[in-house]
Amino acid sequence: MGLNAGLVPPRVDARVKAGLLDLVDHAVERGWWTPAAAGFLGLDEVRAGRWAARRAAGQLGDSSAGGHRLHGLLGCERVAIVSLFESWAEIDRSHRKLAHRGSRLGLVHVSESTVHRVLAAEGLIVPGQPHREPTPRTPWPDWLGWKPHRVWAYDFTHLPGARRAAIAILEVVSRKWLTTLVCAEETSTQIEVAFTEALAAEDLLAIADARATATLRAALESGDRDQVATLTGNGQLPLLLAISDNGPQMRSHTTRELLAGVAIAQQLGRPHTPEDQAWIETLFGHVKGEWPHLERIRDPGELEHDLDRVRGEHNTVRLHAGIGYVTPDDEHTGHGEGIRQARRDGWRASQFPDSGPNKVRSGMEDGKCRNGAGSFLPSFGMRQ
């Protein structure tokens, strides 16, 4: 800089400033004119004069970037935030609410982030929500077996393009999508129509009428599991179990009454726990993820037509990972295990050509429930 590197850079430290000013002073003492001396060193004369004034005041070094904050937090405001925490943290349980509480009380007017920053600097932690004991999952009833037409899941989903909802019923064991109803409302009426269509399509209406005795209907309507268990011990078995979330239309007495009328028991999932009915939730996720155009269809008639087409593809074409990569129709009709076994035999034969499919079995034989093949029993236990 200066004598050998051109102009002095825009920012230099106090040591360099003092050295340049000493050179200028030395030149002036030897008869140089101040602007000429500063210019020879690559320093602007105005800048040199400003540095000289700062040197006289003992402030030659640069101050920190940013200068003075116009709206800096005052000490009394920090004290008010801490006081607000001590008085209201157990009630508000959020730094955001504490900020608004301070304004409401006229105690301190600061942003939510300021409250968070001050409390963090003081080592204060706002307590979160109290721990809630988890609700235990409702076990499967003892009378239920894990085979087709023993467990059905149903739920509503929304199709925003057509401004319609759709109720779907899924056969849980085989993952067969039984029926769909596009509707403008979500009430017990739509549930009744959907179940009637599903029972008719699966030829179960006559069996349902035969099983729906007066005593069994009364027990199912009451929702008393012990009473239902007593009746099943006497041979009065419900047709199947319908599982769903905890929606108001599922909880209604009308829904329970209409399901009891066809000998269907009902089991509701825990609130805010979609995994209790994960099978039907997964169906909607796959349908909307693999056929995204359904959410863009505006005409309800076109939506109903496309849902029927998608249901056919889901049941007869799409391989389902949850049942060992066969189609739901394969599993529903009892061909699933044969297809899975043929694959295991083919894989084994390709790995050991001399053994042949009839001479050695895959190691999956002894672990069907463990590796996804075979009977696919759920982890929480059920009779097969």
N, C-alpha and C positions, 0 to 999 in steps of 0.2 A: 504494500500500500504506500501511498505517499511518494517518496523518492524513487522507488523502484517497481511499484505495482499499480500505477494509475491512481484513480480516485479512491478516497477512503470509503470503505463499505458503508451501507446504511446503518448498520449496528456494529459497534465495537465496545469492548469492555472498558471499565474505568481506567485500567492501567495504560491502555493505548491512548485514550483521550488525554490523560495527564502527560504522557510522553510527547504527543503532538503539540500540546499547549506550551510545554517547556521549550521545544524547538522554535516555536513562533516567538516566544518571549526572548530567547537567545538571539534570534535574527534581528528583532526590533532593537535590542540593546546595541547591536553592531551597525545600526543605521538603516535597516530595512524598513520598508513601509509594511504595515500589518497585512493589508489585502494581498500584497505581492508575496510576502512570506507564506501566508496560508495557501495561496494558489499554487506556489511552488511545491508545497507538500501534498497537493491534491485535496485540500480541505477548503470548503466554501467559507468565506469570511463571516457570513451571518451565523453559520453553524459554529464557527470558532468563538464568536462573541457569546453565543448561548452557552457553550461549554464553559467559558471563562466565568460567566455569572453563576453557573451551577457549582463550579469549583470553589468560588468564594463562599457559597452557602453550605459547602460540605456535602453536596448531593450529586456528585459527578456520576455515580453509578446509576444504571437504569432501574426504574421501579418494576415490579412484577406486571405481567401482561393483564389487561383488563381495567386497570385503574381502580377507582372507587366505585362500589356498587351503589347505584341510585336507590334501589329497593332492598338493601341488605336486611337480614333478619335481626331485629333488636334483641338485646338480652332479656328484656321483660317478656317478649313474645316467646322465647325459649322456655322461660320459667312458667308461662301460662300453658304451654303445650304439655310440659311435664305434669303440671297440676291437673290438667284435663285428663291425662292418662290415669293418674292416681284415683280420680273420682269416678271416671266413666268407663274405663277399659273393660271391666267385668260385665258391663251392660251392653256396650256397643260392639265389642269384640272385633273391631276393624278400624284401621287408621283412617279409612275414608269416612266412616261414620263419625269418628272423633273430630275430624276437620269440620264437618257440618254441625256437630254438636257445639263446637267452640263458637261458630258463627251464630247459632241459634241462641246461645246464652249470652252473646255479646262479650265473650271472654277473650277471644283471639280470632282474627280473620286471616287465615292462611290457607294455602292449597293442600290437597291431600298428600301430594308428594313431599311437601315441606314437613308435615306431621310425621310421615314415615322416616324421613331423613334425620329429623331431630331425635326421634325415639331410638333410631339405630345408633346414633352417636352417643346417646346416654346409656346404651345397653339395655333398653327396655323392649320387651316383646309383648305384643298384644295377644292375649289368649284367644285361641280359636274356639270353634264350637265344641261343646262337651261331647265326650265319646258316647255313642249309642250302642247298646248291645244289639248285635245282629239277630234278626228274626230267623229262627231255624226253618229250613226248607221242609215243606209238607211231604212226608214220605208217600210212596206209592201205596195204594191199598193192597191188602194181602190177597184179595181175589183176582188181582190183575195179572195176566200173563203177557210176556213180551212176544207177541205174534201179530200178524196183520188183523186189522179191524178190532183191536183192543184199545188203542189210544189214538184219538184224533186231536189235532191242535187247530185252533181257529183264531183269526184276528182280522182287524180292519187295517187298510193302508190307504194313503191319499195319493191321488193322481192329479197334480195341480193344473195340468194343461186343460183337461176336461172339467175341472172343478167337481170332481166326483170322488167318492170313496169306493173301495172294493173289499168285500169280505171273501176270504179264501179259507178252505178247509183242507188240511193236510193229514194224510195217514202217516203217523209218526214212524212206525217200524219200517215200512217199505219206502217212505218219503214220496208216496204217490200224491199228487195234487188232485184232489177229488173234485172240487167245484169252485167256481168263482161267481160272484154276483156284484155287478156294478150298480151303485145306488147313490142317491142324493142325500140320504140320511143314514145314521148309524144307530139303529134302535133294535129292540128285541124282534121286531117284525122281520128285518133283514136276516137276523140269525135264524129265525124259524124257516124262512124260505130256503136259505142255503143248506141247512141240515136236512130238510125234506128232499131237496134235489140230490144231495149226496147219498142219503139212504136209499132213494129210489134207484140211483145209478148203480149202486153196489148190491141191489136186490136184498136189502135188509129190512124193508118196511114190515113185511110179514113177521119176521123174527122179532122185531121191536114190539109189535102189537102183542105177540104171544108172551113176551117176557114182562111187559108193563102191567103187572098185577097191581091191584089197589094198594096192598101193603107196601110193595116196593116203590110205587109212585109216591106214597106218603113219606116214606123214609128219605127218598132222594130230594123231595121238595123241602124237607126240614133241614137237610144238610148235615144230619147227625151221622157221622162216620161209624160210630159204634153200632147204631141201629142197623145201618146198611151191612156192616160186617156180620151181625147176627143173622140177618136174612140170607146172606150169601152162604153162611154155614149150613143153612137149611136147604140150600140148592137154588135159591132165587137170585141168580146172578144178573147184574146189569148188562146191557148189551155191550157197552164200551164206556171209556172214560174220556170226557172232553176237557182239555186243558186250555187255558187262555190267560191273558193278563187280568189286571184288577180294574178294568174299565167299568163305568157305570152301567152300560148296557149288558155287560157280562154279570154284574152283581145283582141285577134287578130280579125281583121275584118272578116276573113274567118269563124271563129267560130260564130260570131254574124250573119253573112249572112246565114250560113247553118241552124242555129236555127230559124231565122226569116222565112226561107223557109217552116218550118213546124209549124209556128204560135206559137213559144215558145219564151217568153220574158226572158231576162237575167238580173240577179242581182249579182254583184260582191261584195265580202266581203271587209272589210277594210284591208289594208296591215298589216301584223303581228297581225291579230286578228282572230285566228281560231274559236273563239266562234260564229262568224257570220255564219259559216256553221258547227256548232257543231254536227249536226246529222250525216253527212258523216265522220267527224273526229272520232266520237264515234264508228261508224261501223268498221273502220279500227283498232281502238284500241281493240275492242272486238275480231275481227277476229284473229289478231296476238297474242292476249293474251290467247285466249281459244283454238286456233289451232296453236301452235308455230312451228309445223313441216313445215308449209308452207314456212317459211323463210329459211329452210334448204334444200328444194327440189332443185336439180340442173337441172333436165330435164324440159324444158318449157312445153312439152306436158303433163307430169305428173302433173305439177303445174296447168295447165288449167283444167285437169280432177278433181283434188282435190278441186280446188276453186268452181267448179260447185257442187260437193258433199257438201261442206261446206255451199254454198248458199242455197241448199235445206234444210239442217238441221237448218240453221238460220231462214228460212221462215216458216217452218212447225213444228219444234220440240222445238227450244229454246224459252223459255218464256222471253218476253222483259219487263223490268221494266218500260220503258218510256211510255208504253201503257197499264199499269195496269196488267202486268203479263199474257198476252195472247200472242199467236204467231202472227207474222206479217200477215200471211195468214188469221188468224181469224179476225183481225182488217180490213184487206183489203177487205174481203168479207162481212163485216157488222155483223159478229157474235160476235165481241169482247164485245160489251155492254151486250149482253145476257149472256155471260160467266161470266162477272164481276158481273152482277146482281144475277146470280145463286149462286155465291160464297157469296155475301152479305146476301142473303136469308138463305143459309146454315149456315153461321156463326151465324146469328141472331137466327135461330131455335135451334142451339146447345146451345146458351146462355140462351134462353127463350123457353124451349120446348113446353109450353102451347100456345104460341102465334101463331106458324105456319108461314110459309113464306108468306102467303097471307094476314095475319092480321096486320102485322107491318113491316115497312120498316126500313132499316138501316139509321142511321143519315147521311150516305154519300150521300143520295138522293139530299140534298140541297147544297152539296158542291162538285160537280163532278169536276169542274175545279180546286178546291182548293186542293183536296186530291189525284189527279192522276187518278180518274176514270171518265168515260164519254167522253166528247168531246175533252179534252186535248188541250185547246186553249193556244197558247203561251202567255207569260206574256206581250209582247209589243203590243198586241191587233190585232185582225183580225176579219172580219165578219165570222160568221158560216153559 
